[in-house]
Amino acid sequence: MSYQLTIEPLGATIEVQEGQTMLDAALRHGIYLPHACCHGLCGTCKVQIAEGEADLGDANPFALMDFEREEGKALACCATLQADTVIEADIDEEPDAEVIPVKDFSAEVSRIEQLTPTIKAIYLRLDQPMHFQAGQYVQLGIPGLHQSRAFSIANSPADVAASGEIELNVRRVPGGLGTGYIHEQMQVGDTVHLSGPYGRFFVRKSARLPMVFLAGGSGLSSPRSMILDLLQSGSELPITLVYGQRSAAELYYDKAFRDLASLHPNFTYVPALSELDNQAPEGVARGFVHEVAKAHFSNNFSGQKAYLCGPPAMIDAGITTLMQGRLFERDIYHEKFISAADAQQVRSPLFKRV
């Protein structure tokens, strides 16, 4: 059985299978609905049911208040249809967004590389080509858990098209079942299943403005894909990457970025360590990412587009520093997928973009 879902103000009508969430159906039809946690916890995907009926599913009572339920609101990530339905969603137009429907993929684990003591590069050879925008992510099924985890694609669209492989950089989360499986049990030759691409974290190329990327930890994945894509496509705009880790041992792809900086005069690489490390390579700044970025730009970020990816605390500190340094909210972007553990750290909905 299926139902018809009409999404306003787009005026688009799509088919939704019984038990399928509004969000999943929309994304698989190439229609973007704002979302973040996908667990019914953050409220980012809140929509208004104008007509019809839906089962609200496992929506957290703090993300969807009782009075909002009475007003006909729902969380698209966990609401399923019980009749033909019309919803109203807050959808911003993005001229640089490509319409790419989410698809399911099967893949073979073709390579596993230890990048740092806590981060592995997982290479997956896909059973069919994947078109995506640099910066987007996939949902990787974890065998035995009947759950998926979100990981950004770390290589560029051109590299994926040439090799048929996507690269995921996976940091081992202490006590994490998903990352624990990947680090301890996943083997070359295994078959895994994933879906994608997801997200609206991509370069706004039409702006034609200098770009600064702030990245921390394994949050380097998306910026790496975006920067490689920009340089491979011949962009001559100024591009700056400020990338931070705690120790030199965790500072992965350091040499590769230094080589890129030597080849491309418009690309500047600024590595940073938050802890004192006598093993740090030459030219590594000391301090947190936002502190090093502030010093590098003399606290003036005006006239740029900023892209952030990393732990929630780094994102918050980076946004604050950028805005204090004369950058407006409309010029700041960050990846909005979050884990259930991070859901309580989501920024206020008053911040529409950041």
C-alpha positions, 0 to 999 in steps of 0.5 A: 500500500502507498499514499500520496504526499504533497510537499508545499510550497514546492507543489510536488507530489510523491508516492510514499510506501506504507511504513516509509517516513516522509523524510526518506520518501522525499530524499529518494525522490530528490526533494530536500527537507531540512533534517539533522539527527534523523532520530526524532530528537532535534526537531530540525525536520519539523513540518506542518500537516495541512491535510491528511493523517500521519503516525508521528512515530518515535518523536521525542516530546522535547523536539515535538511538544504536545501543543505542536502535536495538537497544531498538526506538526510532525517530524518528517524523519519519523512520521509515516503516512496513514492517508494521502497527506499535504505538508508545509515545509520550510525549504530554502532555495539553494541555487548550487544544490543539485537534485540527486535522489538518494539510492541504495548501494551494495559495496565491497570493502576493497581497502582498509588503511590506518590513518592515525591511531584512532582513524581508519580509511575505509574504501568501498567499491560500489556496485553502481556509479554514485553521483554526489556533490563534494561534502555530502555523506552516506548512511552505512549499514552496520552488519549485525546491528540493523542500524546505519551510521552517517559518514562523509565521503572523503574523496572527490566526485572525480576520484570516485568516478575514476576509481568506483570507490568511495573513501570513508574516514572513520574515527573509533568512538569509545564504546561506539558499537558502529565504529567498534565494528568497523575498526575491529571486525570489518575486513577487506572483501566484506560486502556492506550496504549503504544509501546516499548521498545525503546532506546540503553541505557543499560549496556555494560556487556561484558566490565566487568568493574566497573560502575558509574551511575549519575542520577538526578530528575526522571532520576533515572528510567533507572539507577534503572532498570539497577542496579536492573538487575545487582544485581539480575543477580549476578554481583560482579563488583563495582557499584556506584550510585550518585543520586541528587535532590534539596531537601530531599522531592524529594529524592525518593527510598533513603531507598531502595538504602541504603538497597541494599547497605547494602546487596551488598558489591559491590554496593555504593549509594551516595545521593546528594542535591543541596540545603541546607535542614535541613531535609536531611537524614544522609550521604547525600552529598551537591552539584550537581551530577557532583560535588559530583561524582568528590569528591567521585572518587577524580576526577579519573574515569578511568577504568569505564563505566559511565551511565547518566540519568537526565536533559540536564544540568546535563548530560552536566555537568556530561559528562564534569566532567567525561572526565576531570576525565580521562574517554573517550567518548567511555566509557560514555553513556546516554539516548538519548530520548529528548522532543521537548522542549529539542531539542535545547540543543542536544549536537554537532553531533561531539560527536558520543556517548555522 
